Amino acid sequence: MSLELPAVAPAVTAELVAALSPRLRKRLDAGVAKLADRPAVRDGDTVRITVDDEGSELELRAPGGVVATVADVRCGCLLSPDCLHRAAAASAAPVADPAGAPPPPPDAATAAPTADGVTAVPGTDLAAATPGAGASESGASGPGEATAAGRAVPRDGAGAAEESATPAQHAAVEAVFAAAAAVLDAGTDGSGAVLQAELLRAAHTARLAGLPRAATAVVSLVTALRSARAADPAFRLAELVAALSETLYVAHRVRSATGVDLAGLRGTVRQPYTPDGSLRLYGLFSEPVLTASGYAGAVTWTADADGRLYTVSDVAPGGAGRAVGAADRAVRIGDTALTHRELARAGLAVSGATVSPTGRLGAGAGVRAVRASGADWRDEPLDRLWAVPVAEQVQRVLSGGPDLLFLEVTPTGVVRGAAGDALLADCDGLPVRLTAAHDHPALPHRDNLRLLAAVHGRRLRVVARLVAAPEARAQLLATEHPTIAGSRVDLGLDRLQHADLPSPAAAAVVPASPEPPLHLLRRRVEQSSSGGRRVLAFPGNTAADVHRLHRHGLATAGDILDALLAAAAERSRDAFGRLLPADPGRFARAWLTAARYADEVDRVLCAAAWGG
């Protein structure tokens, strides 16, 4: 089926799968695979799939681009509505973003939290990142202030109140944690459509309970699982690990968090936009967006005279075609006719601007925008972005700021690694590895990186996205043109040509430096997220890894690895000596401790690698 299916709301998929008989549930994964080979056509907001040789059709109606109710999935076969086809179609379709779904009725949800937990960078405190650590007591509400549940919780003998999770939220995160733990126990091969439906049911419950961050994390996890099971070339194991870690982390922490911590863990359904008056913006670059969850488009980055960053985005359901073409669409702000590609090199004068906490410009009816002159990267005011010391930029990113780095580099060679080739560059004496931001063949990132590898000895200003890794690593997004002064290249949209570059020379291949011993822990985290608990339960000489971590001064990492392996192998027996089922919850908690610890150490090593 070459036609892209519309996104389906999590609750719809969960309800359709739950309605199947046990016999049909066992056949669901095969039904999803079979449906992929059936012909499909689109008619407006409706997609029709021929599900059998008799010509029976299944309809997916998606007004507004999302299949929002079970009634929007209809099948014309003789067994409908008790057939397998409806659940299979919903399980094969992309999962709709819960943030884009209509809000739940007032009696089913708590009031929206005020903190922007969705965009906050979790794990900045190692104690909070480790399951079992105490939650922060900071951020208590003032006297008489209502909690997200609409009531105040008095403290001992004081008029002040401090929020805690409601019973509905406790029940929701218990369901999220149990569903995610089951996936971790089974691995990607065992996490078929039935387990995915349990995750989606938990996501829907979390959204109704006022936990949008948990709901969004679950949807990201389901999307990563489907990508892995489909052998999607764009699948990245690191994305699966991140989605699983975020899901378990939020579900674990909500139960004990209070105050500001709890507000951040709840998240927000939509980012609030606040008035920001008049803005004079200068285009920096534009990048394509192509996500595994079925969204695509473009984002253009701009800066004002003080160096503050703002974005203009056009992201909607779609595939690679939309990601490639969105740069030539007009930006959706005011009456300007500028395309994203043009804005990246021009400027914008905005009045009545509204801005989200992450710097995204709103496009409300009161916003006015007209084209203005741009600026070269080496001229004011953009020049000041490159004047900030690199270590200071990295610390800003690790503290939760925009994830862009503005670097001056000189390409020196290529580093071969397990994750692919990287462009090695000198950044004021610091060796930096620059990688492609996206591997999709429709986007030119990797081809452009390959051509830049042959450009030696030319100092270039570039924009890159920081990657938290033990070495100085970043994804290359835009660069000055190597030979055309005053010109720049958006590496995800523009294609460098051999004719525009100096005579190519063979890129020097630099051997990869030895991995730090922390990879022994990271490898076990990744293995189990893909293969499930059983891959760590096999007998083997695991003590050597633990001892090696201890020898290199990583005693905590060694203890965490030891606990992870013990949790994977533990199986109790009943009074008759029979093996009892493993405890997925214990293994999930041990895995989460390992994943969050590895992430935090990577952040510390990352700051050190960049000179922080």
Sequence and secondary structure as in RCSB ss.txt:
>XXXX:A:sequence
MSLELPAVAPAVTAELVAALSPRLRKRLDAGVAKLADRPAVRDGDTVRITVDDEGSELELRAPGGVVATVADVRC
GCLLSPDCLHRAAAASAAPVADPAGAPPPPPDAATAAPTADGVTAVPGTDLAAATPGAGASESGASGPGEATAAG
RAVPRDGAGAAEESATPAQHAAVEAVFAAAAAVLDAGTDGSGAVLQAELLRAAHTARLAGLPRAATAVVSLVTAL
RSARAADPAFRLAELVAALSETLYVAHRVRSATGVDLAGLRGTVRQPYTPDGSLRLYGLFSEPVLTASGYAGAVT
WTADADGRLYTVSDVAPGGAGRAVGAADRAVRIGDTALTHRELARAGLAVSGATVSPTGRLGAGAGVRAVRASGA
DWRDEPLDRLWAVPVAEQVQRVLSGGPDLLFLEVTPTGVVRGAAGDALLADCDGLPVRLTAAHDHPALPHRDNLR
LLAAVHGRRLRVVARLVAAPEARAQLLATEHPTIAGSRVDLGLDRLQHADLPSPAAAAVVPASPEPPLHLLRRRV
EQSSSGGRRVLAFPGNTAADVHRLHRHGLATAGDILDALLAAAAERSRDAFGRLLPADPGRFARAWLTAARYADE
VDRVLCAAAWGG
>XXXX:A:secstr
  S   EE HHHHHHHHHTS HHHHHTHHHHHHHHTTS EEEETTEEEEE STT  EEEEE GGGEE SGGGEEE
 STTTTSSSHHHHHHHHS B  GGGS    TTTS    SS TTTS   SSHHHHSTT        B TT   TTS
S  B TT S B  B  HHHHHHHHHHHHHHHHHHHHHHHH  HHHHHHHHHHHHHHHHTT HHHHHHHHHHHHHH
HHHHTT TT  HHHHHHHHHHHHHHHHHHTT BHHHHHHHH  SS   EEEEEEEEEEEEEEEEE TTSEEEEEE
EEE TT  EEEEEEEEE  HHHHHHGGGSB SSTT   BHHHHTTSEEEEEEEEE TT BB   TT EEEEE   
 TTSTTTHHHHHS HHHHHHHHHTTS  EEEEEEEEEEEE  TT  EEEEEETTEEEEEEES   TTS HHHHHH
HHTT  S  EEEEEEEE SSS EEEEEEEE SSSTT EEETTT    GGGS       EE      TTHHHHHHH
HHHHHH THHHHS    HHHHHHHHHTT HHHHHHHHHHHHHHH   B TTS B    HHHHHHHHHHHHHHHHH
HHHHHHHHHTT 
